[in-house]
Amino acid sequence: MNRLASPFSTSLIMRLCTAIPHRLSTPHTSRVLGGGAALLRLATLHLLNQLLPDELKFDARIYVGEGVYNIAAYGRDAAGLRRFLAVTAPSAGGEYLSEKFNEFMKETQVEVQLDKNSIRLTDRGRVAAELTISEGGTAVKYNVYLRENKVELQFQSTDRSLTELAARLLRLAGVGTEVKKMGGRDVWRVEATTDMLAAGRKELRDALAEIVREVIARGWVDADKAERWLEKLEEGRVLKEGWPRYEVGLAKGALVIRFSSTDRNNIEREAQRFRDMGLKEGVHFSMKIPEGSKRGYVRILREGLAHAAWLSVYGSGRQRELAAKFVEYILRRTEEAGKEVYEKAKEIIEGGMSRGSLTLKGFEGRVEVGGKTHVVKVIEGGAEIEEGEGGRKLLRIRITAEVDGVRSDYTITFGRYGKRNAAMGRAYARADAPGGREADAKRLAALIKALTGMEPWVYRMKGGRIIIECSGEHLEGFRRYAELADAIERWLEETNRW
């Protein structure tokens, strides 16, 4: 088991920290309170001061004036107390702390120390070592293992509050992790592996890289494998610092991007990050708050990733900055997940960035459909939302174009259908068009392919009717055009039921 490198009980200290004020500043910290509350907090501060080591001791006084009681902690070590609270207070990092305290949390100076004498081979032939992460006079010692295919940093204890502190220090070191219970045992653990560690601060990555180099020198690990670890740790290229580890992959061909956690605060933090970016719940992302020991999640939907990509180019100020960082992060994660996952993410991102970047008016192109090359010239176009039967909202895309020199007005109507609420568009070939329905269907198919890059489906029905059908992917293609993008965006949002 790992031990806290401070001479006092973490559990007691953390309980005491809940009772004292968190509005801290330098060189002193103060809080305006009522009489009873002020006396209770003053007593707590004095008790805490007795438990602290000499380098963290501080002075505390109470001032009374016109019914207001003011507590102040001051002296040259008040700043040290503030740093101590930054990592030990159970509410550290919570939204209810003061703005100044939250700003201070971002500026914490984590120290990482490696005990080179601890680098060893275990009885099972595994490489192990120990390193210590500290902040504000509080330190935790972690075990490091070089396993078959990964570097793993680990801390475990029967004291959950001590393990929570270990997780907090890791987060301050730039590694997003959480406390987990080990099966049915009363043992708690935090762990992080290569990809997560590569997101950490330089101090942590340097210490881990030093372990790997030492092990290479001793011939205890395959050199090629170790070099790959060093590449990740030294460049920090796998994850962007400040982001937790999102799961990425494919499920039945669809891209899945999800962050899961048993901690409600972690889930709400990520959801708020998306809201700050300009994404909307139910349209761009979905979330589930964890209940009990069950995990919750935040999942970015396909539409959300595409919209984030669009915001990374066309968003304003802070939104553009957040979106650009998120898109870069996802590209890095999917690249590590494999070529197929990366190509899927890249396709969605490039599609999102191109939305509204083109204009229908003046579009000209040549496209092959059914073995014949067609010349397409668009004169004008637009889209609007209308109400259909039963109050169903429909999207009508109207385009006037010349195809092979024949000018026609085309209308494609999109609606939502089926259990999956899929977006589908339909148009009907006109019997009164030049050349009849068959010729009209071919010209419309050529127009759709020229604008979206994909051929529509053409169905010949009884009675001579011909239906031209488009999918949501065709709709994505139409969104590239400025005349259509806004109406499509509104229609998708208004008809989304998830």
C-alpha positions as a printed NumPy array, in Angstrom:
array([[  0.   ,   0.   ,   0.   ],
       [  1.142,   3.558,  -0.637],
       [  1.434,   6.04 ,   2.19 ],
       [  0.853,   9.77 ,   2.457],
       [  4.179,  11.535,   2.918],
       [  2.749,  13.94 ,   5.548],
       [  2.769,  13.266,   9.304],
       [ -0.937,  13.78 ,   9.978],
       [ -4.224,  11.996,   9.295],
       [ -5.592,  12.893,   5.86 ],
       [ -9.122,  11.853,   6.823],
       [ -9.185,  14.214,   9.814],
       [ -7.586,  17.083,   7.9  ],
       [-10.09 ,  16.766,   5.05 ],
       [-13.002,  16.789,   7.505],
       [-11.599,  19.895,   9.195],
       [-11.189,  21.592,   5.836],
       [-14.927,  21.377,   5.22 ],
       [-15.513,  23.575,   8.245],
       [-13.151,  26.434,   7.408],
       [-13.66 ,  29.163,   4.819],
       [-12.257,  28.776,   1.327],
       [-12.072,  32.414,   0.264],
       [ -8.306,  32.62 ,   0.537],
       [ -5.853,  35.324,  -0.502],
       [ -2.263,  36.39 ,   0.173],
       [ -0.789,  37.452,   2.569],
       [ -3.841,  36.727,   4.683],
       [ -7.182,  35.008,   4.252],
       [-10.427,  36.207,   5.817],
       [-14.171,  35.517,   5.932],
       [-17.07 ,  37.64 ,   7.235],
       [-19.368,  35.526,   9.43 ],
       [-21.985,  35.62 ,  12.16 ],
       [-20.801,  35.264,  15.777],
       [-21.489,  31.543,  16.345],
       [-20.192,  30.474,  12.976],
       [-17.112,  32.686,  13.398],
       [-16.205,  31.12 ,  16.762],
       [-16.688,  27.592,  15.385],
       [-14.423,  28.291,  12.433],
       [-11.817,  30.008,  14.594],
       [-11.688,  26.945,  16.864],
       [-11.363,  24.705,  13.815],
       [ -8.502,  26.806,  12.453],
       [ -6.641,  26.602,  15.781],
       [ -7.108,  22.823,  15.9  ],
       [ -5.922,  22.495,  12.327],
       [ -2.897,  24.67 ,  13.094],
       [ -1.836,  22.268,  15.875],
       [ -1.908,  19.333,  13.453],
       [  0.034,  21.044,  10.674],
       [  3.816,  20.694,  10.322],
       [  5.897,  23.769,  11.165],
       [  6.257,  24.859,   7.534],
       [  2.452,  25.22 ,   7.208],
       [  1.585,  26.852,  10.558],
       [ -0.21 ,  30.209,  10.446],
       [ -1.736,  32.841,  12.738],
       [ -5.503,  33.368,  13.006],
       [ -7.468,  36.176,  14.668],
       [-11.089,  37.301,  14.916],
       [-12.189,  40.951,  14.503],
       [-15.568,  42.308,  15.655],
       [-17.258,  45.409,  14.292],
       [-20.941,  46.5  ,  14.137],
       [-22.278,  42.955,  14.407],
       [-19.82 ,  41.565,  11.853],
       [-17.209,  38.981,  12.822],
       [-14.212,  38.697,  10.539],
       [-11.707,  35.82 ,  10.711],
       [ -8.25 ,  36.333,   9.241],
       [ -5.465,  33.809,   8.772],
       [ -2.227,  35.666,   8.12 ],
       [  1.527,  35.558,   8.384],
       [  4.239,  34.369,   6.056],
       [  2.782,  30.838,   5.868],
       [ -0.804,  31.8  ,   4.992],
       [ -0.014,  31.23 ,   1.334],
       [  1.232,  27.764,   2.232],
       [ -2.075,  27.033,   3.942],
       [ -3.906,  28.1  ,   0.822],
       [ -1.808,  25.75 ,  -1.321],
       [ -2.473,  22.954,   1.181],
       [ -6.231,  23.496,   0.951],
       [ -6.013,  23.44 ,  -2.844],
       [ -5.283,  19.721,  -2.758],
       [ -6.802,  18.516,   0.545],
       [-10.199,  20.233,   0.714],
       [-12.947,  17.765,  -0.371],
       [-14.469,  20.582,  -2.417],
       [-11.227,  21.402,  -4.235],
       [-12.035,  22.246,  -7.807],
       [-15.777,  22.528,  -7.061],
       [-17.956,  25.141,  -8.69 ],
       [-19.057,  26.664,  -5.391],
       [-15.625,  27.977,  -4.414],
       [-14.767,  31.614,  -4.917],
       [-13.47 ,  32.816,  -8.284],
       [-10.124,  33.755,  -6.748],
       [ -9.721,  30.277,  -5.276],
       [-10.609,  28.646,  -8.586],
       [ -8.04 ,  30.856, -10.346],
       [ -5.479,  29.859,  -7.755],
       [ -6.23 ,  26.164,  -8.335],
       [ -5.209,  26.591, -11.975],
       [ -1.848,  27.99 , -10.892],
       [ -0.831,  25.231,  -8.464],
       [  2.801,  24.198,  -8.763],
       [  2.994,  20.415,  -8.653],
       [  6.356,  18.814,  -7.919],
       [  7.297,  15.308,  -9.052],
       [ 10.224,  13.45 ,  -7.499],
       [ 11.612,  10.09 ,  -8.618],
       [ 13.442,   7.779,  -6.236],
       [ 15.944,   6.186,  -8.627],
       [ 16.883,   3.649,  -5.949],
       [ 13.31 ,   2.336,  -6.123],
       [ 13.685,   1.144,  -9.747],
       [ 13.72 ,  -2.635,  -9.473],
       [ 12.566,  -6.001, -10.787],
       [  9.809,  -7.583,  -8.702],
       [  9.571, -11.266,  -7.783],
       [  7.32 , -11.703, -10.823],
       [  9.937, -10.183, -13.113],
       [  8.073,  -6.902, -13.58 ],
       [  9.801,  -3.526, -13.624],
       [  8.616,  -1.298, -10.771],
       [  9.537,   2.1  ,  -9.359],
       [  8.211,   4.8  ,  -7.033],
       [  7.655,   8.498,  -7.556],
       [  6.141,  11.196,  -5.37 ],
       [  3.759,  13.973,  -6.45 ],
       [  3.449,  16.903,  -4.055],
       [  1.726,  20.268,  -3.791],
       [  1.411,  22.709,  -0.913],
       [  3.362,  20.496,   1.507],
       [  1.141,  17.497,   0.785],
       [  2.691,  14.514,  -0.981],
       [  1.623,  11.087,  -2.175],
       [  3.886,   8.242,  -3.246],
       [  2.783,   6.249,  -6.313],
       [  3.932,   2.928,  -7.759],
       [  4.994,   2.81 , -11.421],
       [  4.988,  -0.464, -13.371],
       [  6.272,  -1.178, -16.881],
       [  3.897,  -3.867, -18.054],
       [  3.812,  -5.907, -21.26 ],
       [  2.348,  -3.122, -23.402],
       [  2.   ,  -0.029, -21.225],
       [  3.399,   2.222, -18.522],
       [  1.083,   2.211, -15.51 ],
       [  1.055,   4.573, -12.522],
       [ -0.965,   3.314,  -9.562],
       [ -1.994,   4.188,  -6.032],
       [ -4.251,   2.109,  -3.789],
       [ -5.297,   2.184,  -0.157],
       [ -8.02 ,   1.021,   2.242],
       [ -8.455,   4.72 ,   3.108],
       [-10.785,   6.2  ,   0.481],
       [-10.08 ,   9.817,   1.49 ],
       [ -6.358,   9.207,   1.02 ],
       [ -7.029,   7.719,  -2.41 ],
       [ -9.198,  10.73 ,  -3.297],
       [ -6.236,  12.943,  -2.405],
       [ -4.004,  10.853,  -4.681],
       [ -6.482,  11.333,  -7.537],
       [ -6.606,  15.067,  -6.875],
       [ -2.851,  15.427,  -7.04 ],
       [ -2.791,  13.474, -10.294],
       [ -5.384,  15.828, -11.772],
       [ -3.246,  18.79 , -10.723],
       [ -0.407,  17.055, -12.579],
       [ -2.564,  17.076, -15.719],
       [ -3.799,  13.471, -15.609],
       [ -7.579,  12.964, -15.596],
       [ -8.376,   9.969, -13.395],
       [-10.854,   8.887, -10.739],
       [-11.124,   6.628,  -7.701],
       [-12.335,   3.068,  -8.238],
       [-13.233,   0.376,  -5.728],
       [-11.415,  -2.914,  -6.193],
       [-14.138,  -5.531,  -6.602],
       [-15.813,  -6.501,  -3.341],
       [-12.756,  -5.596,  -1.263],
       [-12.533,  -2.482,   0.869],
       [ -9.647,  -1.2  ,  -1.26 ],
       [ -9.649,   1.942,  -3.393],
       [ -7.422,   2.645,  -6.388],
       [ -6.465,   5.323,  -8.898],
       [ -4.455,   4.389, -11.952],
       [ -3.313,   5.897, -15.22 ],
       [ -1.663,   4.286, -18.22 ],
       [  0.591,   5.483, -21.046],
       [ -1.918,   7.512, -23.08 ],
       [ -3.319,   9.251, -20.004],
       [  0.141,   9.934, -18.578],
       [  1.226,  11.456, -21.886],
       [ -1.318,  14.22 , -21.203],
       [  0.352,  15.117, -17.925],
       [  2.54 ,  18.05 , -17.096],
       [  6.13 ,  18.036, -18.255],
       [  7.438,  17.331, -14.735],
       [  5.494,  14.065, -14.566],
       [  6.354,  12.999, -18.106],
       [ 10.041,  13.714, -17.503],
       [ 10.096,  11.56 , -14.359],
       [  8.407,   8.639, -16.143],
       [ 10.741,   8.996, -19.119],
       [ 13.707,   8.833, -16.75 ],
       [ 12.428,   5.497, -15.412],
       [ 12.088,   4.126, -18.934],
       [ 15.597,   5.26 , -19.927],
       [ 17.121,   3.71 , -16.823],
       [ 15.376,   0.42 , -17.509],
       [ 16.604,   0.463, -21.125],
       [ 20.156,   0.959, -19.858],
       [ 19.785,  -2.036, -17.551],
       [ 18.405,  -4.19 , -20.364],
       [ 15.187,  -4.993, -18.523],
       [ 12.771,  -4.099, -21.328],
       [ 12.521,  -4.405, -25.104],
       [ 14.217,  -1.319, -26.541],
       [ 11.767,  -0.799, -29.439],
       [  8.781,  -0.942, -27.113],
       [ 10.435,   1.416, -24.639],
       [ 11.246,   3.908, -27.407],
       [  7.544,   4.091, -28.31 ],
       [  6.756,   4.888, -24.677],
       [  9.414,   7.584, -24.667],
       [  8.027,   9.099, -27.84 ],
       [  4.603,   9.476, -26.251],
       [  5.893,  10.739, -22.909],
       [  8.42 ,  13.177, -24.279],
       [  6.158,  14.749, -26.889],
       [  2.913,  14.525, -24.914],
       [  1.254,  13.989, -28.278],
       [ -1.558,  11.584, -27.414],
       [ -3.796,  13.848, -25.348],
       [ -4.168,  17.585, -24.902],
       [ -3.469,  18.676, -21.335],
       [ -6.644,  19.615, -19.476],
       [ -8.909,  17.107, -21.27 ],
       [-10.018,  13.878, -19.615],
       [ -9.684,  10.657, -21.577],
       [-12.589,  10.328, -24.011],
       [-13.365,   6.863, -25.363],
       [-13.355,   6.766, -29.159],
       [-14.244,   3.95 , -31.536],
       [-16.721,   2.626, -34.074],
       [-20.034,   0.902, -33.328],
       [-21.732,  -0.578, -36.406],
       [-19.767,   1.879, -38.542],
       [-20.795,   4.937, -36.489],
       [-18.222,   7.035, -34.645],
       [-18.572,   6.899, -30.851],
       [-16.99 ,   9.65 , -28.723],
       [-17.808,   9.39 , -25.026],
       [-16.517,  10.307, -21.584],
       [-17.817,   8.236, -18.682],
       [-17.385,   8.567, -14.936],
       [-19.053,   7.676, -11.633],
       [-18.419,  11.259, -10.48 ],
       [-21.37 ,  13.581, -11.14 ],
       [-19.112,  16.64 , -11.073],
       [-16.915,  15.22 , -13.839],
       [-19.927,  14.6  , -16.073],
       [-21.397,  18.044, -15.452],
       [-17.992,  19.664, -16.052],
       [-17.717,  18.115, -19.519],
       [-21.336,  18.976, -20.365],
       [-20.692,  22.593, -19.371],
       [-17.563,  22.601, -21.523],
       [-19.744,  21.686, -24.516],
       [-22.314,  24.347, -23.642],
       [-19.568,  26.963, -23.402],
       [-18.441,  25.826, -26.845],
       [-21.913,  26.543, -28.241],
       [-23.239,  22.969, -28.39 ],
       [-26.769,  22.078, -27.259],
       [-27.812,  19.05 , -25.22 ],
       [-30.058,  16.682, -27.156],
       [-28.915,  18.13 , -30.477],
       [-25.13 ,  18.028, -30.317],
       [-24.45 ,  15.909, -27.237],
       [-26.246,  13.642, -24.797],
       [-25.526,  13.005, -21.143],
       [-26.511,  10.721, -18.285],
       [-25.891,  11.676, -14.659],
       [-24.349,   8.786, -12.648],
       [-26.512,   7.205,  -9.955],
       [-24.934,   5.478,  -6.996],
       [-21.969,   3.421,  -8.16 ],
       [-23.218,   3.319, -11.761],
       [-21.304,   5.284, -14.376],
       [-22.754,   8.264, -16.181],
       [-21.542,   9.685, -19.45 ],
       [-21.34 ,  12.613, -21.848],
       [-21.488,  11.577, -25.503],
       [-20.767,  13.853, -28.437],
       [-23.139,  13.101, -31.291],
       [-22.136,  13.124, -34.952],
       [-23.946,  16.417, -35.378],
       [-22.085,  17.778, -32.359],
       [-18.651,  16.937, -33.742],
       [-19.569,  18.439, -37.118],
       [-20.921,  21.6  , -35.467],
       [-17.812,  21.892, -33.264],
       [-15.73 ,  21.685, -36.45 ],
       [-17.836,  24.461, -37.979],
       [-17.441,  26.587, -34.837],
       [-13.671,  26.047, -34.94 ],
       [-13.687,  27.993, -38.231],
       [-16.723,  30.286, -38.11 ],
       [-17.414,  30.63 , -34.374],
       [-16.743,  33.809, -32.453],
       [-14.059,  34.45 , -29.834],
       [-14.053,  31.975, -26.976],
       [-16.332,  29.501, -28.754],
       [-13.962,  29.231, -31.699],
       [-10.99 ,  28.707, -29.379],
       [-12.721,  25.952, -27.351],
       [-14.034,  24.226, -30.473],
       [-10.62 ,  24.278, -32.162],
       [ -8.994,  22.66 , -29.118],
       [-11.714,  20.004, -28.967],
       [-11.409,  19.157, -32.67 ],
       [ -7.624,  18.903, -32.373],
       [ -8.011,  16.646, -29.319],
       [-10.461,  14.311, -31.091],
       [ -8.208,  14.009, -34.122],
       [ -5.325,  13.026, -31.845],
       [ -7.428,  10.464, -29.975],
       [ -8.909,   8.893, -33.101],
       [ -5.488,   8.734, -34.743],
       [ -4.326,   6.571, -31.845],
       [ -7.467,   4.422, -32.13 ],
       [ -6.645,   3.339, -35.681],
       [ -6.904,   4.402, -39.295],
       [-10.594,   3.528, -39.729],
       [-11.651,   5.512, -36.657],
       [ -9.462,   8.452, -37.654],
       [-10.791,   8.553, -41.216],
       [-14.387,   8.549, -39.943],
       [-13.697,  11.433, -37.567],
       [-11.803,  13.337, -40.252],
       [-14.721,  12.933, -42.668],
       [-17.195,  14.374, -40.143],
       [-14.868,  17.219, -39.155],
       [-14.104,  18.209, -42.738],
       [-17.817,  18.125, -43.537],
       [-18.548,  20.37 , -40.567],
       [-15.853,  22.864, -41.504],
       [-17.213,  23.138, -45.041],
       [-20.789,  24.027, -44.005],
       [-21.919,  27.26 , -45.582],
       [-18.597,  27.644, -47.353],
       [-20.06 ,  27.343, -50.875],
       [-22.847,  29.098, -52.804],
       [-25.474,  27.533, -55.024],
       [-25.791,  30.515, -57.335],
       [-23.293,  30.206, -60.128],
       [-22.359,  26.609, -59.304],
       [-21.169,  24.681, -62.355],
       [-20.02 ,  21.099, -62.583],
       [-19.816,  17.915, -64.595],
       [-20.884,  14.597, -63.128],
       [-21.352,  11.034, -64.335],
       [-24.624,   9.215, -63.634],
       [-25.628,   5.931, -65.237],
       [-22.589,   5.955, -67.491],
       [-23.407,   9.363, -68.97 ],
       [-21.744,  12.701, -68.22 ],
       [-24.109,  15.554, -67.342],
       [-23.404,  19.296, -67.274],
       [-24.954,  21.063, -64.272],
       [-25.421,  24.822, -63.817],
       [-27.3  ,  26.165, -60.777],
       [-29.182,  29.422, -61.2  ],
       [-30.528,  29.886, -57.677],
       [-31.766,  27.982, -54.657],
       [-33.038,  28.154, -51.09 ],
       [-34.675,  26.198, -48.287],
       [-37.558,  26.741, -45.872],
       [-39.387,  24.895, -43.119],
       [-43.073,  24.175, -43.665],
       [-45.766,  22.338, -41.755],
       [-47.064,  19.144, -43.329],
       [-49.907,  16.792, -42.463],
       [-50.411,  16.174, -38.775],
       [-48.19 ,  19.101, -37.845],
       [-45.035,  17.346, -39.119],
       [-42.264,  19.819, -39.859],
       [-40.865,  19.438, -43.355],
       [-37.79 ,  20.938, -44.971],
       [-38.194,  21.929, -48.59 ],
       [-35.088,  22.536, -50.672],
       [-35.864,  24.333, -53.929],
       [-33.261,  24.67 , -56.663],
       [-33.512,  26.142, -60.15 ],
       [-30.863,  24.672, -62.439],
       [-29.941,  23.8  , -65.98 ],
       [-28.927,  20.195, -66.543],
       [-27.714,  19.386, -70.05 ],
       [-29.181,  22.717, -71.168],
       [-32.689,  21.967, -69.81 ],
       [-33.84 ,  24.46 , -67.182],
       [-36.165,  23.169, -64.432],
       [-37.348,  23.954, -60.914],
       [-36.652,  21.076, -58.499],
       [-38.055,  20.518, -54.992],
       [-36.689,  17.941, -52.517],
       [-38.74 ,  17.538, -49.333],
       [-37.065,  16.189, -46.186],
       [-38.907,  14.682, -43.235],
       [-38.144,  12.511, -40.191],
       [-39.087,   8.821, -40.451],
       [-38.939,   5.571, -38.523],
       [-37.889,   4.595, -35.011],
       [-34.509,   6.215, -35.525],
       [-36.074,   9.534, -36.531],
       [-33.895,   9.447, -39.649],
       [-33.822,  12.403, -42.028],
       [-34.987,  11.338, -45.508],
       [-35.648,  13.471, -48.575],
       [-37.932,  12.702, -51.509],
       [-38.664,  14.229, -54.898],
       [-40.88 ,  13.063, -57.766],
       [-39.972,  13.112, -61.44 ],
       [-42.418,  15.221, -63.465],
       [-44.329,  13.76 , -66.375],
       [-44.613,  17.189, -68.037],
       [-40.841,  17.788, -68.017],
       [-38.928,  17.7  , -71.328],
       [-38.401,  14.034, -72.204],
       [-40.913,  12.873, -69.55 ],
       [-40.378,  11.349, -66.092],
       [-37.377,   9.201, -67.018],
       [-35.35 ,  12.105, -68.399],
       [-36.384,  14.375, -65.512],
       [-35.304,  11.749, -62.944],
       [-31.865,  11.439, -64.554],
       [-31.357,  15.2  , -64.585],
       [-32.392,  15.533, -60.929],
       [-30.103,  12.639, -59.919],
       [-27.248,  14.385, -61.718],
       [-28.011,  17.666, -59.928],
       [-28.055,  15.984, -56.494],
       [-24.803,  14.114, -57.116],
       [-23.095,  17.244, -58.438],
       [-24.056,  19.207, -55.294],
       [-23.589,  16.515, -52.619],
       [-21.079,  14.111, -54.152],
       [-23.488,  11.168, -53.839],
       [-26.1  ,   9.718, -56.153],
       [-29.632,   9.469, -54.78 ],
       [-31.732,   6.316, -54.969],
       [-34.203,   6.161, -57.846],
       [-37.335,   4.003, -57.467],
       [-39.721,   3.236, -60.349],
       [-43.197,   2.581, -59.009],
       [-46.344,   1.088, -60.489],
       [-48.279,   3.499, -62.641],
       [-45.098,   5.084, -63.973],
       [-44.235,   7.186, -60.923],
       [-40.514,   7.706, -60.23 ],
       [-39.29 ,   8.624, -56.734],
       [-35.85 ,  10.121, -56.106],
       [-34.774,   9.573, -52.482],
       [-31.985,  11.173, -50.416],
       [-30.544,  10.295, -46.996],
       [-29.121,  12.317, -44.119],
       [-25.722,  12.114, -45.828],
       [-27.117,  13.946, -48.833],
       [-28.502,  16.56 , -46.455],
       [-25.005,  17.002, -45.025],
       [-23.81 ,  17.676, -48.563],
       [-26.494,  20.324, -49.047],
       [-25.384,  22.03 , -45.821],
       [-22.189,  23.162, -47.509],
       [-24.163,  25.821, -49.368],
       [-24.784,  29.161, -47.712],
       [-28.319,  29.479, -49.147],
       [-29.367,  26.2  , -47.465],
       [-27.222,  25.871, -44.312],
       [-29.254,  27.984, -41.85 ],
       [-32.625,  26.414, -42.706],
       [-31.171,  22.895, -42.54 ],
       [-29.589,  23.669, -39.154],
       [-32.895,  24.947, -37.733],
       [-34.894,  22.052, -39.153],
       [-32.535,  19.44 , -37.72 ],
       [-32.668,  21.091, -34.32 ],
       [-36.451,  21.53 , -34.277],
       [-37.163,  17.961, -35.386],
       [-34.56 ,  16.24 , -33.22 ],
       [-36.246,  14.058, -30.604],
       [-33.266,  12.505, -28.846]])
